[in-house]
Amino acid sequence: MRMLIAKAIDHANTRKQFISNLREYQGIQQKIARMNLLCYANESMAYMLCGNMDRGAPEYQLEAAISKIFASQAAWTCVTRLSRFWEVPVHEGCRNRRWMRDLRIFRIFEGTNDILKLFVALNGVQDIGKKFKSAGTMGAMVGLMKNKFLPAAPLKNQVHSDLVPSVDMLRADISKFSVSVSEQVIKHKKKIIEQQVLLNR
């Protein structure tokens, strides 16, 4: 991804369109900024995963699956954005033809992304299902009502003060997502494994 970003920056610095270099246009700046953002997030996920493995964490399959999905899709996004810098991105002999082919394969090898997404979703659903099973029907309903009507506890003294509003919004969204997942687990029970469209959402 760093190589793709370097190619994009080099092309933006040297290619002129009308009277200005491509680097002067906000649309191009946004594309390159987005590529850098994806690269940073991808590397952060990889460092976290490798750190867990080095520390001897007994379970890291879920993090590995998430990292693989994100990395392959982020790299594909970068190469497709880069292809837009050239007129015909996939013609014979084009410089990024091989990159596009290889990165398309990465989304299939080592577990297709579609299957890994279901794996990630079912892991989350399984955890909620286990909690409901141990709590019983009444306990499950009480827990669901609690999450649905009580606001998420705000974080205090754990993030920078400038980030508190954004973190509170994120926690509220996570709480709503938890309620939605819980409702679907109660509704479908073990048959939720067959609800692939729902799991992908």
C-alpha positions as a Markdown table, in Angstrom:
| # | Residue | x | y | z |
|---|---|---|---|---|
| 1 | Met | 0.0 | 0.0 | 0.0 |
| 2 | Arg | 2.9 | 2.4 | 0.7 |
| 3 | Met | 4.2 | 1.7 | -2.7 |
| 4 | Leu | 0.8 | 2.5 | -4.3 |
| 5 | Ile | 0.6 | 5.7 | -2.3 |
| 6 | Ala | 4.1 | 6.7 | -3.4 |
| 7 | Lys | 3.2 | 6.1 | -7.0 |
| 8 | Ala | 0.1 | 8.2 | -6.6 |
| 9 | Ile | 1.9 | 11.1 | -5.0 |
| 10 | Asp | 4.7 | 10.9 | -7.7 |
| 11 | His | 2.1 | 11.0 | -10.5 |
| 12 | Ala | 0.2 | 13.9 | -8.8 |
| 13 | Asn | 3.4 | 15.9 | -8.5 |
| 14 | Thr | 4.4 | 15.4 | -12.1 |
| 15 | Arg | 1.2 | 15.2 | -14.2 |
| 16 | Lys | -0.4 | 18.5 | -15.3 |
| 17 | Gln | -4.0 | 18.9 | -16.1 |
| 18 | Phe | -5.0 | 22.2 | -17.7 |
| 19 | Ile | -2.6 | 24.7 | -16.0 |
| 20 | Ser | -1.9 | 23.0 | -12.7 |
| 21 | Asn | -0.4 | 19.8 | -11.4 |
| 22 | Leu | -2.8 | 17.2 | -10.2 |
| 23 | Arg | -1.7 | 17.7 | -6.6 |
| 24 | Glu | -3.4 | 21.1 | -6.6 |
| 25 | Tyr | -6.9 | 19.7 | -7.0 |
| 26 | Gln | -8.8 | 18.9 | -3.9 |
| 27 | Gly | -10.3 | 15.8 | -5.3 |
| 28 | Ile | -6.9 | 14.3 | -5.9 |
| 29 | Gln | -5.7 | 15.4 | -2.4 |
| 30 | Gln | -8.8 | 13.7 | -0.9 |
| 31 | Lys | -8.0 | 10.4 | -2.7 |
| 32 | Ile | -4.4 | 10.4 | -1.5 |
| 33 | Ala | -5.4 | 11.3 | 2.0 |
| 34 | Arg | -7.9 | 8.5 | 2.1 |
| 35 | Met | -5.2 | 6.1 | 0.8 |
| 36 | Asn | -2.9 | 7.2 | 3.7 |
| 37 | Leu | -5.8 | 6.8 | 6.2 |
| 38 | Leu | -6.5 | 3.2 | 5.1 |
| 39 | Cys | -2.7 | 2.4 | 5.2 |
| 40 | Tyr | -2.4 | 3.7 | 8.7 |
| 41 | Ala | -5.4 | 1.8 | 10.0 |
| 42 | Asn | -4.2 | -1.4 | 8.2 |
| 43 | Glu | -0.8 | -1.2 | 9.8 |
| 44 | Ser | -2.2 | -0.4 | 13.2 |
| 45 | Met | -4.4 | -3.5 | 13.0 |
| 46 | Ala | -1.5 | -5.7 | 11.9 |
| 47 | Tyr | 0.7 | -4.4 | 14.7 |
| 48 | Met | -2.0 | -5.1 | 17.3 |
| 49 | Leu | -2.5 | -8.6 | 15.9 |
| 50 | Cys | 1.2 | -9.4 | 15.8 |
| 51 | Gly | 1.6 | -8.0 | 19.4 |
| 52 | Asn | -1.1 | -10.4 | 20.6 |
| 53 | Met | 0.5 | -13.3 | 18.9 |
| 54 | Asp | 4.0 | -12.5 | 20.3 |
| 55 | Arg | 2.5 | -12.2 | 23.8 |
| 56 | Gly | 1.2 | -15.7 | 23.5 |
| 57 | Ala | -2.5 | -14.9 | 23.3 |
| 58 | Pro | -4.5 | -18.2 | 23.1 |
| 59 | Glu | -7.1 | -16.8 | 20.7 |
| 60 | Tyr | -6.5 | -14.4 | 17.8 |
| 61 | Gln | -8.4 | -16.0 | 14.9 |
| 62 | Leu | -11.1 | -13.4 | 15.1 |
| 63 | Glu | -8.6 | -10.5 | 15.0 |
| 64 | Ala | -6.7 | -12.2 | 12.1 |
| 65 | Ala | -9.9 | -12.6 | 10.1 |
| 66 | Ile | -10.8 | -8.9 | 10.6 |
| 67 | Ser | -7.3 | -7.8 | 9.7 |
| 68 | Lys | -7.3 | -9.9 | 6.6 |
| 69 | Ile | -10.7 | -8.5 | 5.4 |
| 70 | Phe | -9.7 | -4.9 | 6.1 |
| 71 | Ala | -6.2 | -5.2 | 4.6 |
| 72 | Ser | -7.3 | -6.8 | 1.3 |
| 73 | Gln | -10.2 | -4.4 | 0.8 |
| 74 | Ala | -8.1 | -1.4 | 1.7 |
| 75 | Ala | -5.4 | -2.4 | -0.7 |
| 76 | Trp | -8.0 | -2.9 | -3.4 |
| 77 | Thr | -9.4 | 0.5 | -2.7 |
| 78 | Cys | -5.9 | 2.0 | -3.0 |
| 79 | Val | -5.1 | 0.3 | -6.3 |
| 80 | Thr | -8.5 | 1.3 | -7.9 |
| 81 | Arg | -8.0 | 4.9 | -6.8 |
| 82 | Leu | -4.5 | 4.8 | -8.3 |
| 83 | Ser | -5.9 | 3.4 | -11.6 |
| 84 | Arg | -8.0 | 6.6 | -11.9 |
| 85 | Phe | -4.8 | 8.6 | -12.4 |
| 86 | Trp | -4.2 | 6.8 | -15.7 |
| 87 | Glu | -6.5 | 6.9 | -18.7 |
| 88 | Val | -6.9 | 3.1 | -19.3 |
| 89 | Pro | -6.1 | 1.3 | -16.1 |
| 90 | Val | -6.2 | -2.4 | -17.2 |
| 91 | His | -5.0 | -2.4 | -20.8 |
| 92 | Glu | -2.2 | -4.8 | -21.9 |
| 93 | Gly | 1.2 | -3.5 | -20.6 |
| 94 | Cys | -0.3 | -1.0 | -18.2 |
| 95 | Arg | 1.9 | -0.5 | -15.1 |
| 96 | Asn | -0.8 | -1.3 | -12.6 |
| 97 | Arg | -2.4 | -4.2 | -14.4 |
| 98 | Arg | -0.5 | -6.8 | -12.3 |
| 99 | Trp | -1.2 | -4.9 | -9.0 |
| 100 | Met | -5.0 | -5.0 | -9.7 |
| 101 | Arg | -4.9 | -8.7 | -10.6 |
| 102 | Asp | -2.8 | -9.7 | -7.5 |
| 103 | Leu | -4.9 | -7.6 | -5.1 |
| 104 | Arg | -8.1 | -9.1 | -6.5 |
| 105 | Ile | -6.8 | -12.5 | -5.7 |
| 106 | Phe | -5.9 | -11.5 | -2.1 |
| 107 | Arg | -9.6 | -11.0 | -1.4 |
| 108 | Ile | -10.1 | -14.7 | -2.2 |
| 109 | Phe | -7.0 | -16.5 | -1.0 |
| 110 | Glu | -6.6 | -17.5 | 2.7 |
| 111 | Gly | -10.4 | -17.5 | 3.2 |
| 112 | Thr | -12.7 | -15.5 | 1.0 |
| 113 | Asn | -13.7 | -12.2 | 2.5 |
| 114 | Asp | -17.4 | -13.1 | 2.2 |
| 115 | Ile | -16.9 | -16.2 | 4.3 |
| 116 | Leu | -14.6 | -14.4 | 6.8 |
| 117 | Lys | -17.3 | -11.7 | 7.3 |
| 118 | Leu | -19.8 | -14.4 | 8.2 |
| 119 | Phe | -17.2 | -16.0 | 10.6 |
| 120 | Val | -16.7 | -12.6 | 12.4 |
| 121 | Ala | -20.5 | -12.0 | 12.6 |
| 122 | Leu | -21.2 | -15.5 | 14.0 |
| 123 | Asn | -18.5 | -15.1 | 16.6 |
| 124 | Gly | -20.2 | -12.0 | 17.9 |
| 125 | Val | -23.6 | -13.6 | 17.8 |
| 126 | Gln | -22.3 | -16.8 | 19.5 |
| 127 | Asp | -21.1 | -14.8 | 22.5 |
| 128 | Ile | -24.5 | -13.1 | 22.9 |
| 129 | Gly | -26.2 | -16.4 | 22.6 |
| 130 | Lys | -24.1 | -18.0 | 25.3 |
| 131 | Lys | -24.9 | -15.1 | 27.7 |
| 132 | Phe | -28.6 | -15.4 | 27.0 |
| 133 | Lys | -28.4 | -19.2 | 27.5 |
| 134 | Ser | -26.8 | -18.8 | 30.9 |
| 135 | Ala | -29.2 | -16.0 | 32.0 |
| 136 | Gly | -32.3 | -17.8 | 30.9 |
| 137 | Thr | -35.3 | -16.3 | 29.0 |
| 138 | Met | -36.2 | -13.8 | 31.7 |
| 139 | Gly | -32.6 | -12.8 | 32.3 |
| 140 | Ala | -32.2 | -12.3 | 28.5 |
| 141 | Met | -35.2 | -10.1 | 28.3 |
| 142 | Val | -34.1 | -8.0 | 31.3 |
| 143 | Gly | -30.7 | -7.5 | 29.8 |
| 144 | Leu | -32.1 | -6.5 | 26.5 |
| 145 | Met | -34.5 | -4.0 | 28.1 |
| 146 | Lys | -31.6 | -2.6 | 30.1 |
| 147 | Asn | -29.4 | -2.1 | 27.1 |
| 148 | Lys | -32.4 | -0.6 | 25.1 |
| 149 | Phe | -33.6 | 2.0 | 27.5 |
| 150 | Leu | -30.5 | 2.9 | 29.7 |
| 151 | Pro | -27.9 | 5.1 | 28.1 |
| 152 | Ala | -24.3 | 3.8 | 27.8 |
| 153 | Ala | -22.1 | 4.9 | 30.7 |
| 154 | Pro | -19.9 | 7.8 | 29.5 |
| 155 | Leu | -16.2 | 7.5 | 29.5 |
| 156 | Lys | -14.5 | 9.8 | 32.0 |
| 157 | Asn | -10.8 | 10.5 | 32.3 |
| 158 | Gln | -10.0 | 7.8 | 29.7 |
| 159 | Val | -9.8 | 9.9 | 26.5 |
| 160 | His | -8.8 | 13.4 | 25.7 |
| 161 | Ser | -11.5 | 16.0 | 26.5 |
| 162 | Asp | -11.8 | 16.9 | 22.8 |
| 163 | Leu | -12.7 | 13.3 | 21.9 |
| 164 | Val | -15.3 | 12.8 | 24.6 |
| 165 | Pro | -18.3 | 13.9 | 22.4 |
| 166 | Ser | -17.2 | 11.6 | 19.6 |
| 167 | Val | -16.6 | 8.7 | 22.0 |
| 168 | Asp | -20.0 | 9.1 | 23.6 |
| 169 | Met | -21.6 | 9.0 | 20.2 |
| 170 | Leu | -19.7 | 5.9 | 19.3 |
| 171 | Arg | -20.7 | 4.2 | 22.6 |
| 172 | Ala | -24.3 | 5.1 | 22.0 |
| 173 | Asp | -24.2 | 3.6 | 18.5 |
| 174 | Ile | -22.5 | 0.4 | 19.8 |
| 175 | Ser | -25.2 | 0.1 | 22.4 |
| 176 | Lys | -27.9 | 0.4 | 19.7 |
| 177 | Phe | -26.1 | -2.2 | 17.6 |
| 178 | Ser | -25.9 | -4.6 | 20.7 |
| 179 | Val | -29.7 | -4.2 | 21.1 |
| 180 | Ser | -30.3 | -5.0 | 17.4 |
| 181 | Val | -28.1 | -8.1 | 17.5 |
| 182 | Ser | -29.7 | -9.3 | 20.7 |
| 183 | Glu | -33.2 | -8.9 | 19.3 |
| 184 | Gln | -32.2 | -11.0 | 16.2 |
| 185 | Val | -30.6 | -13.7 | 18.4 |
| 186 | Ile | -33.8 | -13.9 | 20.5 |
| 187 | Lys | -35.9 | -14.0 | 17.3 |
| 188 | His | -34.0 | -16.6 | 15.3 |
| 189 | Lys | -32.2 | -18.5 | 18.0 |
| 190 | Lys | -29.9 | -21.3 | 16.5 |
| 191 | Lys | -31.3 | -20.7 | 13.0 |
| 192 | Ile | -29.6 | -17.3 | 12.9 |
| 193 | Ile | -26.7 | -19.1 | 11.2 |
| 194 | Glu | -29.0 | -19.4 | 8.2 |
| 195 | Gln | -29.6 | -15.7 | 8.1 |
| 196 | Gln | -26.6 | -14.8 | 5.9 |
| 197 | Val | -28.0 | -11.5 | 4.6 |
| 198 | Leu | -28.8 | -10.4 | 8.1 |
| 199 | Leu | -25.3 | -11.4 | 9.4 |
| 200 | Asn | -23.6 | -9.5 | 6.5 |
| 201 | Arg | -25.5 | -6.4 | 7.5 |
